[in-house]
Amino acid sequence: MVPAAMKLGANPMVAMAVAMGEATANMLQPFWALPILAIAGLGIKDIMGYCVIALVVGVTLFGASLLIFA
């Protein structure tokens, strides 16, 4: 994404912000975990608390890095 942003003349930080937003969305909606939960016999409610903690930490770190380096 960064090379594409540079070819378009956009700020490379925009591409990084899009990537960080996608990572944050994956923490909020853990569809990646559904097959693992099915194998383990667990429900989404069993891991959602951990996903929320990861979301808060991720948003804090991503937001701070975008504010500092932008």
C-alpha positions as a printed NumPy array, in Angstrom:
array([[  0.   ,   0.   ,   0.   ],
       [  2.831,   2.411,   0.74 ],
       [  4.35 ,   2.145,  -2.783],
       [  0.883,   2.659,  -4.273],
       [  0.329,   5.745,  -2.12 ],
       [  3.702,   7.144,  -3.156],
       [  2.919,   6.597,  -6.862],
       [ -0.376,   8.424,  -6.402],
       [  1.346,  11.276,  -4.612],
       [ -0.482,  10.64 ,  -1.344],
       [  1.089,  10.73 ,   2.078],
       [  2.38 ,   7.219,   2.941],
       [  0.933,   7.663,   6.426],
       [ -2.541,   7.417,   4.857],
       [ -1.753,   3.902,   3.668],
       [ -0.474,   2.988,   7.114],
       [ -3.627,   4.409,   8.709],
       [ -5.758,   2.2  ,   6.449],
       [ -3.716,  -0.859,   7.439],
       [ -3.986,   0.027,  11.124],
       [ -7.737,   0.514,  10.796],
       [ -8.083,  -2.898,   9.196],
       [ -6.099,  -4.491,  12.019],
       [ -8.309,  -2.741,  14.563],
       [-11.452,  -4.011,  12.85 ],
       [-10.07 ,  -7.547,  13.023],
       [ -9.658,  -7.159,  16.787],
       [-13.21 ,  -5.881,  17.175],
       [-14.839,  -8.573,  15.001],
       [-12.803, -11.743,  15.514],
       [-14.07 , -13.716,  12.513],
       [-10.563, -15.165,  12.222],
       [-11.184, -17.067,  15.47 ],
       [-14.414, -18.834,  14.478],
       [-12.774, -21.999,  13.08 ],
       [-10.492, -22.249,  16.111],
       [-13.429, -21.811,  18.477],
       [-15.391, -24.493,  16.653],
       [-12.501, -26.943,  16.986],
       [-12.02 , -26.094,  20.673],
       [-15.739, -26.251,  21.417],
       [-15.865, -22.684,  22.729],
       [-18.195, -19.794,  22.019],
       [-17.397, -16.25 ,  20.959],
       [-18.343, -15.019,  24.447],
       [-15.399, -16.981,  25.842],
       [-12.813, -14.817,  24.028],
       [-14.618, -11.508,  23.514],
       [-13.194,  -9.959,  26.704],
       [ -9.665, -10.634,  25.493],
       [-10.516,  -9.184,  22.092],
       [-11.794,  -5.988,  23.715],
       [ -8.551,  -5.646,  25.681],
       [ -6.551,  -6.135,  22.467],
       [ -8.779,  -3.553,  20.757],
       [ -8.198,  -0.917,  23.448],
       [ -4.431,  -1.482,  23.454],
       [ -4.296,  -1.497,  19.654],
       [ -6.355,   1.674,  19.229],
       [ -4.211,   3.434,  21.838],
       [ -0.923,   2.417,  20.214],
       [ -2.099,   2.948,  16.629],
       [ -3.683,   6.296,  17.443],
       [ -0.648,   7.527,  19.33 ],
       [  1.706,   6.486,  16.535],
       [ -0.409,   8.236,  13.919],
       [ -0.56 ,  11.415,  15.995],
       [  3.165,  11.408,  16.763],
       [  4.503,  10.507,  13.331],
       [  1.922,  12.19 ,  11.078]])
